Amino acid sequence: MTESEDVTIARQAVAAVVVTYNPNMPKLCQLLSMLLPQVGTLVVVDNGSAAGLLEGLPDGVVVIDLDTNRGIGAAQNEGIIECLKRGAEAIVFFDQDSTIGPALIGGLSACFSDDQVNITAPVSFDSVHGFGYPIVDVAANGARRKYLPESLDKSLDVSVAISSGTMVRAKVFVEVGMLDEGLFIDYVDTEWCLRCARAGFKVRINPKVSMRHSIGDSVRGLAGFKVPVHSPERRYYRVRNALLLFRYPHVPSRMLVREVVVGFVQQCLLVVMEPRRKDYARYYIAAIRDGLKGRNGPLVTR
């Protein structure tokens, strides 16, 4: 690269993919309205929401209706394909409940002024409670190091990031591949990021760029720990996929052992604290069974 070569990405070459499933429409429209002036292409991929729910989206939004819930990985892949067809040089992902400001895309794109950066992400804070979501770097041997957003005063390169708010150069999908649809929802971003790390692509965290996000239906506090509360059905994927990932050579077993142990502790707490305790126990057993058998894809109720 010559000194005069511009490695930043123009606004029109940036595309955004937002995955939806029965979203809160005012909140979704707020996100889309904030994104439209910041990107060249805005794609909403809907995973089988109620009929007619997405009517009235802002003009300029491309909608892909999957008719049924195919999971986050499949929806993001559909969005990636559409964005690449439209000539996107970089793609940024969002969940339907993300909240961003008017300078987020520009702040992320600025990281690409360093031609060694191919994936970048902001710091994230909880939409309701305001606490910062820890940034986690996973070493090749599975050792983890956590950083709190409030403690960062400069950019940081790590191995994993949550998908919402992450911006990726298009060439990364060519070299590393698409999202793993078999995982359906949980750990989809983690698996893909670790695949990228193995190929030499780290995630540049820019602490000067932030967004708000919600993980879980609510958060329970216990002895200083924050436990995200998901439905029993959603917890199934969290538990099952942690076991499935033992079959992936680029995902460190040391990290997964911790995830399985933490998942067990969280499940016990949810059984005690939440009203659907029998469902939490039943879906946990199903997740263990399916994870050990290597059964992926959507949950099949029996």
N, C-alpha and C positions, 0 to 999 in steps of 0.2 A: 504494500500500500504506500503510495506517495504521500508527502506531507499535505498536499492540496486536496487529496481525495476526501470526500465527505462521507463518513460512515454512519451518520445519523439517518434516521428514517423519517421521511416527510409524513405529515398528518394523513394525506390521502392514501398512503401506502400502508397505514395501520388499520387493521380490522379487529373488531371486538365480537366475541361470541358469548351470549348470555343463555344459559340453560334454565328452562322453567318447568315447573310442575305444580299446577294449581296455585299460582302465586297470588300474593297480595297485590292487586292491580295498581292502586295508587303508588305503592312503593316501587313496583316494577317500572311504571311510567316515569317516575322521578329519576330512576337510574338511567333509563333509556334517553330521556330528555337531556340529562347531563352528559351522556356519552356522544350523542349525535354530532355536536359541533367539534368534538375532539378527535374523531376517527373518520376514515374514508368510507368504511363499510361496517354496518352494524347488523349482525345476524342473531336472531332469537331462534333457538331450537327448543321446541316444546315436546315434553315427554308424555303426551297423552292427557293433558289437562281436560277439565270438564268442557263440553261442547260450548262454543261461543265465548268462552272466558277471555280469550285474547283479542276480542274485537275492540277496536278503538285505540290500537297502539299508535304512537306518533308516526307521521309520514316519514318515509325513508328507511324504515326498518324492514329487513328481509326476514320472513318467517318461514321456518321449516317445521312442519307438523308431522311428528312421528306416529301419531294415532294411538300409540301405546307406550307405556313406560319401558324403555329399553336400557335405562341406566345412564349414569353420568358419562361414562367412557364412550358409549355409542353416540350419545348426543353431541359430545364435544368433537368426536371424529367427524360427524356429519357437518358440523360447523367449520371445522378445519378445511374439509374438502371444498366447501362452498367459498370460503375466503381465498383459498389458493387459486380456485378458478377465476376469481375476480382480481388476481394479481397482487394479493397482499404480500408484503415483505416481512411483516410482523403481525402476530395475532395475540390479543390479550383476552383473558377469560374472566368471566364473572358469574357468581351465583345470583339468583333472583333477589336475594335479600341484602345485597351489597349496597353500601352508601359511599359515594365518592364525591370529590370536589372538582372544580373546573380545570385544575392544573395537573390532575393525576397522570393523564396520558403523556403530556409533555414532560413531566418529571421522570417517568419511566423511560421514555424515548431518549432522554438526555444521557442515560447510562450507556446507550449504544454508541456514544462518541468514542468510547473505548472499544476498539475493534476486537478485543479479547472477550467482550461480554456478548453472550448470545441468549441468555435468559435473565430477566430481572423482575423483581417484585417489591412492593411497598411493605411497610410495617402495618399491622392490622390491630384494631382495637374492638372490643366487644360493643355491639350497638346499644345494649341495654345497661350494662354495668360499668363500661368504660375501661376495664382493665386491658392491658396489652397482651396479645397472644404471643407466647414465647417462640422465638426463632430457634430451630433445631438444626444442628449440623451433625450428620452421622458419618463417622469415619468408616473406612473399608472393613475394619475389624468389628464394627458394630458399636463402638464407643460413641456416646452422645455428649454433645456440649450444647447447652441452652443459653440463649441471650434474650434479655428482656428489651423490648423496643425502647423503653425509656433510658436504657443504659448506653445506647449506641450514639456515638457522635460522628461516625464516619461510615462509609459503605463497607459491607461485609460480604464475603463470598462463602456460601454454604452449599450443602448437597441437596436439601429438600426445602420445599415451600408449598403452602396450600395453593390450590389452583386459582382461586378467586383473586384477581389483581395481578396475576403473573403474566408477563409479556414475553413472547418467544419469537426469535427470528425464524422465518419460514424454513430455512435450510436445516434446522434442527430436526424437524419432522421427517425430512428426507433421509438424514443420516441415522437417526435413532429409532424412527418408527412412530406409529400412532399410539393412542391410549389403549390400555388393555380392557376390552369390553367385558371379558369374563368376570372381572372383579365387581362389576355392576356399579358400586358406589364407593365404599370405604377403601382407602389405601390406593385408589387409582392414581392420584397425584403423587403419592409417595413412591410407588413402584416406578412410575415414569421418570421422576426426578433422579432416582437412584440408577436407572438405566442410562440417563444422560450423564450422570457423574462418572459412571464407568467408561463412557465414551469421551470424557474430558470436558464436559459442559457443566460448569457450576452455576449457581443462581446468585446474581448480584443483588443483595438487599440494599435498597436506598432508604435510609432512615429519615430523609427529608421529605419523603412522599408517604402519605398515610391514607388509610381508608377504614371504614367501619364495616363490621361483618358480624354475623351471628352463627355460632356453632352449637347446634343442639336446640331443642325446643325451650329449654330453660337451663339454669345452672344451679346446682346444689352445692352449698358450702359445708364442709365437714372437716374439723380439725386442721383448718388452714388450707385444705385442698378444695379445688373447684372441680366438680364432677358434672360434665355436660349430660343433660337428660335427653335421650332419644327414645322413640317408641320401641317396644320389644322387637318389632319387625326390623327396624333399622339396626338395632343392636346385633341382630343375627349376622348382618354383613360384617360388622366390625370384628366380631369374634371369629367367624368362619374365614375371613380373608387373611387374618393374621396367621392362621394355620396354613392356608393355601400358599402363602408367600415363602414358606420353607422350601418349596419346590423351585424357587427362582434363584439361580446362582448369584445374581448381582445384589440380592437383598441379604444383609448379614444376619446370621442366625442369632447372634448375641442380641441384636436389636429386637428380633421377633420374640425371643424368650421373655424379654421385658414386657413387650406388648401383650403377650398371652397372660402373664401374671397380673399386670395392671388391669387388663380386661376382666379377669376373674374377680378381682377385688371390687371393681366398679359394678360388676353384675350383682355381686352379693349386696352391695349398698343399695342398688336399685330395687332388688327384691324386697329389702327391708323398708325402704322409704316410699316407694311408688305404689299406687293402688292396684296396678295390673301385675301383681307379684307372680301369680301363676303363669301368666304369659311370658314374663321375663325368664322364668325358670324353664319353661317349655321350649322357647326359641333358643335359649342358650344351649340346651342339650342337642337340639337340631343342628345348631351351628358347629358344635364340636364334631358331631357325626359326619356332617357334610364336608367339613374342613379336612378331617382325617381321610375321607374317601376321595378327596380331590374334586368334589362336585362344585362347579362354579356356575355363573349365570344368575338369573333371578331366583328369588326364594320360591320354592314350590311347596305349598301348604299340603299337608297330608291329614 
